[in-house]
């Protein structure tokens, strides 16, 4: 039986599908509301740019979430992408067993 592997979800997808689309917000409007360049929000929403701590703080304030929410999405995405790209190298590492 083949296992189903889902593509990691970029935080931009969450921003776009869970916040911008339901609230009828454009990238320009979000950018202006949080005082960042519009291309930053466009690139995040198009999944071409990562969310930085500064942007996370601003999005948290705008949407009533926490900065940790946005950073956790980004960290999870980064780890999953790295796990996929480095699987063979990681599997080859032998664990060190510490004796008490």
Secondary structure, 3 states (H helix, E strand, C coil): CCCCCCCCCCHHHHHHHHHHHHHCCCHHHHHHHHCCCHHHHHHHHCCCCCCCHHHHHHHHHHHCCCHHHHHHHHHHHHHHHHHHHCHHHHHCCCCCCCCC
